[in-house]
Amino acid sequence: MSNQILKNYEYHVWANKRVFARLEELPEEILLQEMSDVFPTIHAGLVHIYRVDTVWLSGMKGSSYEQTRELIVTAEEKTKGKSLKQLEAAFSELAETYKAFLNSDADWQATKDFPHPTYGVLHASNEELIQHVVNHGTYHRGNITSMLRQLGHAGVSSDYVFYLYDVNK
C-alpha cells in the first residue's frame, strides 16, 4: 500500500475527530435539530458517513452483495438513536478496522468488482475506493459545517492543509 493512501485515510480520521470535538462543545440536542438541508439532522449526516465508510470497506475486503447489504442493516442498528459519544466510538472502531486492512498485503492497484447494494457493481481498485471514502467524508463534513452555521454555531475547519500543519508540527 502506498504511503499516500494511508496518509489520505489518516486525514479522513483526523477530520472526523475534529468534527466530533467541535460537536462535543455544543449542546447535544443540536445533533437532532431538524433542518431543511442535505440531511434532516447532523446526526443523520454522521450516520451517512459511517454507513458509506462501512459499505466500501466491506467491498474492499471482498464481501458479497448480500454480506454488504447485511452490513448496512448492522451499521444502521449500531448508529440509530446513539449519542454523540457512542457515534464517535463507532467511528473510532471502524477507523481501527480500516487501518488494519490498510496495513494488510492487499493489492491496492488491481481493479476488481465491488458490489454496491444500490448502484450495482463498480469496477475499481482499492486505492480508488480509499480516495472516494476520503472525498465523500470531506464533502459531507462540509455539509455538517454548513448545518452548524445555519444553527448559529461556528463549524470547524477540516481542510487537508490544516491536517498537514498538524501532523508536521
N, C-alpha and C positions, 0 to 999 in steps of 0.2 A: 504494500500500500504506500502511496506517495505521502510524503510529509505534508504536502499542501492539502490533501484530502482531510487528513487528521486535523490540521490547523483550521480548516474551514468548519469542521464539525465542532471543534473546541470553541470557535467563535459562536456558533449556534447555542451551545450550552451556556457560555458566558452571557450572551444577550438574554436568554430566557431567565437566567438568575437575576439579571439587572431588573427585568420587568417584575419578577416576583418581589424583589427587595423594595421596589417603588410601591407596589400594591400593598405590601405589609405596612407601609407608612400611612395608609389611608383607612378609613372605616371599612370594615369587611362588607357592609351592605352595598358598597359600590359594585362589587362583583355581580350582584344580581339585579342591579338597577336596569330596568328595561329602557331601551332606546331604539330609535329607527336608524340603524347603521348596517354595516356588513353583517354583524352578528347582533342578535337581540340583547345580549349581555356580554360583559367582559368575560365572565365565567365560560360562556359558550365559545368565545374566541380561544380561550386557553384549551378547552376540551378539543376543539377542532385541531389545533396544532398537535396536541398529544395523539389524537386518533390518526392523523396523517403520518406522523413520525412512526407510529406503531405499524401501520399498513406497509410502508415501504421497507422497514427493517424486516418484516415478515417475508416480503418478496425477495429481498437480498439474501435471506437465509435459505431460500428455496422452498418456502411454504406453498402448498397448493392453493387453488382458488377457494376451496371450501375451508381450509385452515385459516386463510386470511379473513374470510367472512366471519368465522367464529371469533377471531381476534378482535374484530371491530365490536362485536357484542361484548366481549370481555372488557375492552377499553371503555366502552360506554358505561358498563356496570362499575368499573373501577373509578370513574370520574363523576358519575351522577350524584348530585347533591353534596359533593365533597367541599370541605372548607379550603381556604387558600393554602394552608399548611399541608393538608392532605394532597392537594393537587401538586404542590411543589415537591412533595415526597415521591409522587408518582413520576413526575418529570425526572427527578434525580435517579430513580431506579431505572427508568428507560434509558437515560444517558449512560449509565454504567453498562447496560446490556449492549448499547451501541458501541461503546469503547472496547468492550471485549471482542465484539465482531470486527471492529476496525483494526484491531491488533491481531486478527487471525491471518491465516495464509490464503485468504480468498483471492481469486484473480480479479483485480479491480478494473482491468481494461476490457476483458472479454464481455461481449454482449450476450444477453440471454433474454428469454421471455419472462416477463413479470406479470402475473395475473392481478388485475385490479377489479374489485367487486362491482364497480360502477362503469368504468370506462373500457373494460376488456383488457386484452393483452398488450403490453408495452415491450418493445424490443429496445433494450438499453443496457448500459454497463452499470456496475455498482458505483463507479466513480460519478457517472451522470446522475444517479439517484441521490447520492450524498449531496451533490450540488443542488438538486431540486429541493431536498429536505431543508437545506440552509436557506435557499431563496424563498421558499414557501414560508418558513418561520419568520424571515425578515419582513416579508410582505404583511403578514398578519400581526406581528408585533407593532408595525406601523399603524394598522387599524386600531389596535388597542390603545396606542398613544393618542390617536385622534379621538377615540371614545372618551378617554380620560379628560382631554381638553374640553370636549363638549359638556362634560360634567363639572367643569370649572376647576380641574386639577391639572397640574403640570404632568407631562409624561416623563419618560426617561430616554436619554439618547442611547441607542444601542448600535450606532454606526460602527462599521468594521474598523475604521481608523482609530476609534476610541479603544477598541479591543487591542489593536496593535500598540497604542500608547501604554495601555495597562500591562500587557504581557512583556513589553520591552523595558519596563522600569528597571 
